[in-house]
Amino acid sequence: MGTIVIVDDEAISRQILSAIVVSVKTGHEIRAFACPQEALDWLTKNPVVLVLTDYKMPKMNGTEFIKLFRNHPTGAQIPVIMVSADSDAATREVALTGGATDFLVKPVDHNECRELCRTLLA
């Protein structure tokens, strides 16, 4: 099927997003990373079908992560969902112009996240 990657420095957020993605019932493997650089290192060697990333993380924010991922040949066409507690229009615009496919606000609405993942995986 493929692998879905979750990048978030908070363990509880990784657990919540993993549970939501599993509930899509796609049969995809889920890989979760606390460190964006570790995720990028893994992503350069492994194909994925979807990435969910937090915006505010230490050392590298979600927009920087997405730009680096998009620069890799395998990352150019993969859907990426930015997840952030910042709900203001400026953060959303930075995420979307920075390469995010879509944007979700924390706390994540489980149904919205599930349907967005289902749509992007279709």
C-alpha positions as CSV (number, residue, x, y, z in Angstrom):
1,M,0.0,0.0,0.0
2,G,2.5,2.6,1.1
3,T,3.8,4.5,4.1
4,I,2.3,7.6,5.8
5,V,4.8,9.7,7.8
6,I,3.9,11.9,10.8
7,V,6.3,14.5,12.0
8,D,5.6,16.2,15.4
9,D,7.8,16.9,18.3
10,E,5.0,16.2,20.8
11,A,4.4,12.5,21.5
12,I,0.7,13.0,22.2
13,S,0.2,14.7,18.9
14,R,2.0,11.8,17.1
15,Q,-0.3,9.3,18.9
16,I,-3.5,11.2,18.1
17,L,-2.6,11.7,14.4
18,S,-1.5,8.0,14.1
19,A,-4.8,6.9,15.6
20,I,-6.8,9.1,13.2
21,V,-4.8,7.9,10.2
22,V,-5.2,4.2,11.2
23,S,-8.9,4.8,11.4
24,V,-9.0,5.6,7.7
25,K,-8.5,1.8,7.2
26,T,-6.2,2.1,4.2
27,G,-3.7,-0.7,5.2
28,H,-0.9,1.8,5.0
29,E,2.1,1.6,7.4
30,I,2.6,4.6,9.7
31,R,6.0,6.0,10.6
32,A,6.1,8.7,13.3
33,F,9.1,11.0,13.9
34,A,9.8,13.5,16.7
35,C,12.6,15.1,14.8
36,P,12.1,16.7,11.4
37,Q,15.7,16.0,10.3
38,E,15.4,12.3,11.1
39,A,12.2,12.2,9.1
40,L,13.9,13.9,6.1
41,D,16.8,11.4,6.3
42,W,14.3,8.5,6.3
43,L,12.2,10.1,3.6
44,T,15.1,10.4,1.2
45,K,15.5,6.6,1.2
46,N,11.9,5.4,1.5
47,P,8.8,6.1,-0.6
48,V,5.7,7.5,1.1
49,V,2.1,8.3,0.1
50,L,1.3,11.1,2.6
51,V,3.0,13.3,5.1
52,L,1.5,15.1,8.1
53,T,3.8,17.6,9.8
54,D,3.5,20.0,12.8
55,Y,4.3,23.6,12.2
56,K,6.1,24.6,15.4
57,M,9.0,22.3,16.1
58,P,12.5,23.0,17.6
59,K,15.4,23.4,15.1
60,M,13.3,23.2,12.0
61,N,9.7,24.3,11.6
62,G,7.1,22.6,9.4
63,T,7.5,25.0,6.5
64,E,11.3,24.5,6.4
65,F,10.7,20.7,6.6
66,I,8.3,20.8,3.7
67,K,10.6,22.9,1.5
68,L,13.5,20.4,2.0
69,F,11.1,17.5,1.4
70,R,9.8,19.1,-1.8
71,N,13.4,19.6,-3.1
72,H,13.9,15.9,-3.0
73,P,12.8,14.2,-6.2
74,T,10.5,11.8,-4.5
75,G,8.9,14.6,-2.4
76,A,7.7,16.8,-5.2
77,Q,4.3,15.2,-5.7
78,I,3.5,13.7,-2.3
79,P,0.6,15.3,-0.4
80,V,1.6,17.1,2.8
81,I,-0.8,18.2,5.5
82,M,0.5,21.0,7.8
83,V,-1.0,20.7,11.3
84,S,-0.7,23.8,13.7
85,A,-2.2,25.3,16.8
86,D,-1.8,28.6,15.0
87,S,-5.1,29.2,13.3
88,D,-4.4,32.7,11.9
89,A,-4.5,33.3,8.2
90,A,-0.8,34.3,8.0
91,T,0.3,30.9,9.3
92,R,-2.0,29.1,6.9
93,E,-0.7,31.2,4.0
94,V,2.9,30.5,5.0
95,A,2.2,26.8,5.1
96,L,0.4,26.7,1.8
97,T,2.8,28.9,-0.1
98,G,5.6,26.9,1.5
99,G,4.4,23.7,-0.2
100,A,1.7,22.2,2.1
101,T,-1.1,20.6,0.2
102,D,-3.6,21.4,3.0
103,F,-3.8,22.7,6.5
104,L,-5.4,21.5,9.7
105,V,-5.8,23.4,13.0
106,K,-5.0,21.8,16.4
107,P,-6.7,20.4,18.2
108,V,-7.4,18.4,15.1
109,D,-11.0,17.6,14.3
110,H,-10.8,13.8,13.9
111,N,-13.5,13.6,11.2
112,E,-12.0,16.4,9.2
113,C,-8.5,14.9,9.4
114,R,-9.8,11.4,8.5
115,E,-11.7,12.7,5.5
116,L,-8.8,14.8,4.3
117,C,-6.4,11.9,4.5
118,R,-8.9,9.6,2.7
119,T,-9.2,12.2,-0.1
120,L,-5.5,12.7,-0.5
121,L,-4.8,9.0,-0.5
122,A,-7.5,8.3,-3.2
